[in-house]
Amino acid sequence: MTANAILVIAYRDLLKLLRDPARIIYAFIFPLLMIAVLGGSMQANLGISAGYNLLTFTFTGVLAQTLFMSTSQGVISLIEDRENDFSQEMFVSPISRYAIVFGKMLGETLVALPQGVAVVAFGLVLGVPMTAPQLLAMLPVAIAVSLFGAAFGVLVLSNLGSRRAAEQVFTFIMLPQFILAGVFTPIQVLPWTLDALSRLLPLRYAVDLTRDAFYAGQPEYARVVLAGPLFNVLVMTALSVVFLMLGTVLFVRREHNR
């Protein structure tokens, strides 16, 4: 029964995306504009001095950011789900709250992956060089980044009580990560204060793991990658366990107290 509940919740999230054209447009257009406009302008102005293609650099950062942000935001939508439609029945049913959380994580991962495919396709259109081995290497990384983002969303969700608060807090949490996680700009050299803050941001490790997979075996690897794949995987795994354990316990406790 629990496995069926998880699959139903995951399928429902995917179905919600397909029935929401406005969300589809935003989910696909925003990262594409970031790659084309920001990546293109950075490459035109700074590409030669950087010594590597900044359009490709931005593409890899936006790919990781899109997957991470999509799943974390999607999981946070459980706050709204508690108060409307089918979700009211779901939350009063005998289904474990843990199953609801895991189903939501799986569903939002299924929602995020098509967005990742669109980002890759747009990268190819813009001329980002990609090979079949690179794409195969990035597939498990994309799944890992999506699940990592979902785990982060569970932690944020557990400390919020309304959708409005979630939107405000999430924006405040994510904006610094766009800059200090190296999504758009290199962060190999930072003042020690910003470097310390950067190391505390989960998105940093998701972006770096994506670049680990994409740039493996390429001359630019040492210039764009901050740490090896094993280190990033270990950090993401450890953080995911902490996020899930703490976030799920707090979420379930909040639900029991409703």
C-alpha beads as a LAMMPS data file, in Angstrom:
LAMMPS data file: protein, C-alpha beads

258 atoms
257 bonds

1 atom types
1 bond types

-500.0 500.0 xlo xhi
-500.0 500.0 ylo yhi
-500.0 500.0 zlo zhi

Masses

1 110.0

Atoms # bond

1 1 1 0.000 0.000 0.000
2 1 1 2.784 2.443 0.886
3 1 1 4.597 1.824 -2.412
4 1 1 1.377 2.417 -4.356
5 1 1 0.762 5.633 -2.428
6 1 1 4.261 6.897 -3.226
7 1 1 3.785 6.160 -6.940
8 1 1 0.347 7.807 -7.008
9 1 1 1.685 10.959 -5.363
10 1 1 4.634 11.029 -7.783
11 1 1 2.329 10.549 -10.795
12 1 1 0.036 13.314 -9.533
13 1 1 2.916 15.804 -9.458
14 1 1 3.899 14.925 -13.020
15 1 1 0.270 15.254 -14.121
16 1 1 -0.002 18.661 -12.437
17 1 1 2.928 19.904 -14.521
18 1 1 1.377 18.696 -17.773
19 1 1 -1.876 20.499 -16.905
20 1 1 -0.185 23.801 -16.014
21 1 1 1.026 25.500 -19.223
22 1 1 2.079 28.663 -17.372
23 1 1 4.402 26.652 -15.127
24 1 1 5.783 24.787 -18.136
25 1 1 6.554 28.036 -19.958
26 1 1 8.269 29.581 -16.934
27 1 1 10.159 26.388 -16.097
28 1 1 11.602 26.165 -19.590
29 1 1 12.002 29.805 -20.635
30 1 1 13.812 31.198 -17.565
31 1 1 16.866 28.878 -17.676
32 1 1 17.064 29.176 -21.451
33 1 1 17.205 32.964 -21.248
34 1 1 19.912 32.750 -18.590
35 1 1 22.075 30.596 -20.829
36 1 1 21.505 32.599 -24.006
37 1 1 21.614 36.125 -22.572
38 1 1 23.947 35.865 -19.588
39 1 1 26.172 33.075 -20.894
40 1 1 26.356 34.588 -24.364
41 1 1 27.236 38.073 -23.124
42 1 1 29.856 36.749 -20.688
43 1 1 31.494 34.697 -23.414
44 1 1 31.542 37.660 -25.813
45 1 1 33.117 39.999 -23.248
46 1 1 35.210 37.775 -20.977
47 1 1 35.656 34.481 -22.788
48 1 1 39.139 35.182 -24.125
49 1 1 40.529 36.380 -20.794
50 1 1 38.921 33.493 -18.910
51 1 1 40.620 30.923 -21.113
52 1 1 37.549 28.711 -21.471
53 1 1 34.054 28.963 -22.923
54 1 1 31.831 30.878 -20.503
55 1 1 28.688 29.939 -22.429
56 1 1 29.413 26.286 -21.667
57 1 1 30.298 27.192 -18.085
58 1 1 26.961 28.976 -17.638
59 1 1 25.103 26.103 -19.300
60 1 1 26.387 23.568 -16.771
61 1 1 25.574 25.879 -13.850
62 1 1 22.065 26.618 -15.081
63 1 1 21.417 22.917 -15.688
64 1 1 22.258 22.062 -12.076
65 1 1 20.404 25.107 -10.737
66 1 1 17.282 24.246 -12.745
67 1 1 17.130 20.681 -11.436
68 1 1 17.906 21.668 -7.849
69 1 1 15.483 24.585 -7.735
70 1 1 12.651 22.749 -9.479
71 1 1 12.588 19.874 -7.012
72 1 1 13.126 21.994 -3.905
73 1 1 10.349 24.395 -4.888
74 1 1 8.086 21.509 -5.831
75 1 1 8.478 19.795 -2.472
76 1 1 7.773 23.051 -0.679
77 1 1 4.405 23.147 -2.487
78 1 1 3.267 20.508 0.018
79 1 1 2.392 23.494 2.212
80 1 1 -0.241 24.544 -0.310
81 1 1 -1.269 20.947 -0.957
82 1 1 -2.299 20.564 2.680
83 1 1 -5.092 23.066 2.172
84 1 1 -6.791 22.212 -1.097
85 1 1 -8.424 19.655 -3.351
86 1 1 -7.211 16.082 -3.376
87 1 1 -4.477 16.810 -0.857
88 1 1 -6.957 17.288 1.962
89 1 1 -8.022 13.690 1.525
90 1 1 -4.401 12.594 1.208
91 1 1 -3.412 14.181 4.511
92 1 1 -6.300 12.655 6.445
93 1 1 -5.854 9.198 4.892
94 1 1 -3.982 6.397 6.715
95 1 1 -0.942 6.970 4.494
96 1 1 2.292 7.583 6.363
97 1 1 3.508 11.177 6.286
98 1 1 6.912 9.765 5.363
99 1 1 5.354 8.135 2.282
100 1 1 3.840 11.499 1.312
101 1 1 7.247 13.177 1.550
102 1 1 9.042 10.453 -0.424
103 1 1 6.295 10.409 -3.060
104 1 1 6.563 14.171 -3.413
105 1 1 10.351 13.926 -3.812
106 1 1 10.021 11.272 -6.512
107 1 1 7.297 13.199 -8.304
108 1 1 9.244 16.450 -8.365
109 1 1 12.297 14.595 -9.646
110 1 1 10.176 13.321 -12.554
111 1 1 9.048 16.925 -13.118
112 1 1 12.599 18.299 -13.036
113 1 1 14.206 15.845 -15.447
114 1 1 12.228 16.985 -18.543
115 1 1 13.317 20.528 -17.718
116 1 1 16.896 19.294 -17.671
117 1 1 16.395 17.675 -21.073
118 1 1 15.096 20.989 -22.428
119 1 1 18.138 22.834 -21.063
120 1 1 20.455 20.298 -22.723
121 1 1 18.577 20.593 -26.017
122 1 1 18.809 24.376 -25.906
123 1 1 22.507 24.134 -25.118
124 1 1 22.986 22.081 -28.257
125 1 1 21.073 24.685 -30.287
126 1 1 23.350 27.429 -28.948
127 1 1 26.425 25.440 -29.906
128 1 1 27.515 24.067 -26.533
129 1 1 29.762 21.118 -27.476
130 1 1 28.441 17.858 -26.014
131 1 1 29.232 14.236 -26.741
132 1 1 27.226 11.087 -26.083
133 1 1 29.566 10.008 -23.225
134 1 1 29.101 13.420 -21.591
135 1 1 25.324 13.128 -21.769
136 1 1 25.409 9.606 -20.336
137 1 1 27.677 10.742 -17.504
138 1 1 25.329 13.607 -16.665
139 1 1 22.203 11.438 -16.445
140 1 1 22.910 9.914 -13.003
141 1 1 24.242 13.293 -11.883
142 1 1 20.955 14.947 -12.924
143 1 1 18.988 12.422 -10.857
144 1 1 21.299 12.914 -7.868
145 1 1 21.039 16.718 -8.092
146 1 1 17.239 16.517 -8.346
147 1 1 16.945 14.301 -5.277
148 1 1 19.403 16.536 -3.427
149 1 1 17.270 19.559 -4.195
150 1 1 14.165 17.690 -3.029
151 1 1 15.865 16.822 0.269
152 1 1 16.757 20.493 0.725
153 1 1 13.133 21.389 0.018
154 1 1 11.968 18.998 2.751
155 1 1 14.134 20.820 5.295
156 1 1 12.840 24.245 4.225
157 1 1 9.257 22.953 4.150
158 1 1 9.437 21.618 7.685
159 1 1 10.046 25.091 9.122
160 1 1 7.306 26.975 7.265
161 1 1 3.585 27.198 7.824
162 1 1 2.203 29.024 4.787
163 1 1 2.723 29.245 1.053
164 1 1 3.358 32.988 1.220
165 1 1 6.098 32.527 3.807
166 1 1 7.581 29.721 1.707
167 1 1 7.834 31.922 -1.393
168 1 1 9.493 34.755 0.533
169 1 1 11.931 32.543 2.420
170 1 1 12.802 30.435 -0.610
171 1 1 13.677 33.496 -2.678
172 1 1 15.883 34.773 0.155
173 1 1 17.596 31.373 0.430
174 1 1 18.184 30.841 -3.286
175 1 1 19.379 34.252 -4.494
176 1 1 22.758 34.141 -2.676
177 1 1 23.310 30.630 -3.997
178 1 1 22.995 31.758 -7.615
179 1 1 26.094 33.903 -7.084
180 1 1 28.129 32.119 -4.426
181 1 1 27.497 28.589 -5.721
182 1 1 29.163 29.423 -9.034
183 1 1 26.076 29.014 -11.213
184 1 1 26.925 31.922 -13.514
185 1 1 30.382 33.103 -12.506
186 1 1 33.629 31.371 -11.461
187 1 1 34.241 31.233 -7.713
188 1 1 37.716 29.699 -7.565
189 1 1 38.982 32.927 -5.996
190 1 1 36.857 34.618 -3.342
191 1 1 37.507 36.693 -0.212
192 1 1 37.745 34.327 2.746
193 1 1 34.390 35.446 4.145
194 1 1 32.557 34.750 0.890
195 1 1 34.489 31.523 0.383
196 1 1 33.402 30.279 3.818
197 1 1 29.780 31.187 3.051
198 1 1 29.985 29.525 -0.349
199 1 1 31.064 26.248 1.230
200 1 1 27.885 26.241 3.342
201 1 1 25.575 26.459 0.330
202 1 1 24.128 23.143 -0.928
203 1 1 23.812 24.307 -4.530
204 1 1 27.601 24.736 -4.746
205 1 1 28.122 20.968 -4.605
206 1 1 25.327 20.211 -7.068
207 1 1 26.810 22.644 -9.598
208 1 1 30.330 21.349 -9.080
209 1 1 29.282 17.707 -9.475
210 1 1 27.552 18.589 -12.745
211 1 1 30.765 20.177 -13.992
212 1 1 32.742 17.172 -12.762
213 1 1 30.730 14.995 -15.118
214 1 1 30.649 17.425 -18.026
215 1 1 34.300 18.500 -18.048
216 1 1 35.852 15.125 -17.174
217 1 1 38.897 14.530 -19.359
218 1 1 38.844 18.040 -20.849
219 1 1 41.666 20.616 -20.613
220 1 1 39.376 23.102 -18.844
221 1 1 38.633 20.693 -15.993
222 1 1 41.117 22.143 -13.497
223 1 1 39.982 25.698 -14.202
224 1 1 36.246 25.205 -13.731
225 1 1 35.902 22.376 -11.179
226 1 1 36.293 23.094 -7.470
227 1 1 36.549 19.533 -6.102
228 1 1 36.539 15.959 -7.355
229 1 1 33.327 13.978 -7.923
230 1 1 33.875 11.717 -4.895
231 1 1 34.072 14.682 -2.544
232 1 1 30.937 16.280 -4.006
233 1 1 29.000 13.002 -3.862
234 1 1 29.996 12.447 -0.230
235 1 1 28.991 15.981 0.771
236 1 1 25.674 15.756 -1.090
237 1 1 24.919 12.357 0.436
238 1 1 25.714 13.521 3.957
239 1 1 23.678 16.703 3.557
240 1 1 20.757 14.800 2.015
241 1 1 20.637 12.438 4.994
242 1 1 20.650 15.376 7.413
243 1 1 18.041 17.301 5.415
244 1 1 15.740 14.286 5.130
245 1 1 16.030 13.087 8.707
246 1 1 15.601 16.497 10.280
247 1 1 13.114 17.854 7.769
248 1 1 10.858 14.791 7.712
249 1 1 10.760 14.515 11.500
250 1 1 9.852 18.193 11.837
251 1 1 7.277 17.945 9.051
252 1 1 5.601 14.877 10.546
253 1 1 5.585 16.484 13.991
254 1 1 3.960 19.629 12.568
255 1 1 1.302 17.493 10.853
256 1 1 0.537 15.564 14.022
257 1 1 0.047 18.861 15.854
258 1 1 -2.438 20.237 13.322

Bonds

1 1 1 2
2 1 2 3
3 1 3 4
4 1 4 5
5 1 5 6
6 1 6 7
7 1 7 8
8 1 8 9
9 1 9 10
10 1 10 11
11 1 11 12
12 1 12 13
13 1 13 14
14 1 14 15
15 1 15 16
16 1 16 17
17 1 17 18
18 1 18 19
19 1 19 20
20 1 20 21
21 1 21 22
22 1 22 23
23 1 23 24
24 1 24 25
25 1 25 26
26 1 26 27
27 1 27 28
28 1 28 29
29 1 29 30
30 1 30 31
31 1 31 32
32 1 32 33
33 1 33 34
34 1 34 35
35 1 35 36
36 1 36 37
37 1 37 38
38 1 38 39
39 1 39 40
40 1 40 41
41 1 41 42
42 1 42 43
43 1 43 44
44 1 44 45
45 1 45 46
46 1 46 47
47 1 47 48
48 1 48 49
49 1 49 50
50 1 50 51
51 1 51 52
52 1 52 53
53 1 53 54
54 1 54 55
55 1 55 56
56 1 56 57
57 1 57 58
58 1 58 59
59 1 59 60
60 1 60 61
61 1 61 62
62 1 62 63
63 1 63 64
64 1 64 65
65 1 65 66
66 1 66 67
67 1 67 68
68 1 68 69
69 1 69 70
70 1 70 71
71 1 71 72
72 1 72 73
73 1 73 74
74 1 74 75
75 1 75 76
76 1 76 77
77 1 77 78
78 1 78 79
79 1 79 80
80 1 80 81
81 1 81 82
82 1 82 83
83 1 83 84
84 1 84 85
85 1 85 86
86 1 86 87
87 1 87 88
88 1 88 89
89 1 89 90
90 1 90 91
91 1 91 92
92 1 92 93
93 1 93 94
94 1 94 95
95 1 95 96
96 1 96 97
97 1 97 98
98 1 98 99
99 1 99 100
100 1 100 101
101 1 101 102
102 1 102 103
103 1 103 104
104 1 104 105
105 1 105 106
106 1 106 107
107 1 107 108
108 1 108 109
109 1 109 110
110 1 110 111
111 1 111 112
112 1 112 113
113 1 113 114
114 1 114 115
115 1 115 116
116 1 116 117
117 1 117 118
118 1 118 119
119 1 119 120
120 1 120 121
121 1 121 122
122 1 122 123
123 1 123 124
124 1 124 125
125 1 125 126
126 1 126 127
127 1 127 128
128 1 128 129
129 1 129 130
130 1 130 131
131 1 131 132
132 1 132 133
133 1 133 134
134 1 134 135
135 1 135 136
136 1 136 137
137 1 137 138
138 1 138 139
139 1 139 140
140 1 140 141
141 1 141 142
142 1 142 143
143 1 143 144
144 1 144 145
145 1 145 146
146 1 146 147
147 1 147 148
148 1 148 149
149 1 149 150
150 1 150 151
151 1 151 152
152 1 152 153
153 1 153 154
154 1 154 155
155 1 155 156
156 1 156 157
157 1 157 158
158 1 158 159
159 1 159 160
160 1 160 161
161 1 161 162
162 1 162 163
163 1 163 164
164 1 164 165
165 1 165 166
166 1 166 167
167 1 167 168
168 1 168 169
169 1 169 170
170 1 170 171
171 1 171 172
172 1 172 173
173 1 173 174
174 1 174 175
175 1 175 176
176 1 176 177
177 1 177 178
178 1 178 179
179 1 179 180
180 1 180 181
181 1 181 182
182 1 182 183
183 1 183 184
184 1 184 185
185 1 185 186
186 1 186 187
187 1 187 188
188 1 188 189
189 1 189 190
190 1 190 191
191 1 191 192
192 1 192 193
193 1 193 194
194 1 194 195
195 1 195 196
196 1 196 197
197 1 197 198
198 1 198 199
199 1 199 200
200 1 200 201
201 1 201 202
202 1 202 203
203 1 203 204
204 1 204 205
205 1 205 206
206 1 206 207
207 1 207 208
208 1 208 209
209 1 209 210
210 1 210 211
211 1 211 212
212 1 212 213
213 1 213 214
214 1 214 215
215 1 215 216
216 1 216 217
217 1 217 218
218 1 218 219
219 1 219 220
220 1 220 221
221 1 221 222
222 1 222 223
223 1 223 224
224 1 224 225
225 1 225 226
226 1 226 227
227 1 227 228
228 1 228 229
229 1 229 230
230 1 230 231
231 1 231 232
232 1 232 233
233 1 233 234
234 1 234 235
235 1 235 236
236 1 236 237
237 1 237 238
238 1 238 239
239 1 239 240
240 1 240 241
241 1 241 242
242 1 242 243
243 1 243 244
244 1 244 245
245 1 245 246
246 1 246 247
247 1 247 248
248 1 248 249
249 1 249 250
250 1 250 251
251 1 251 252
252 1 252 253
253 1 253 254
254 1 254 255
255 1 255 256
256 1 256 257
257 1 257 258
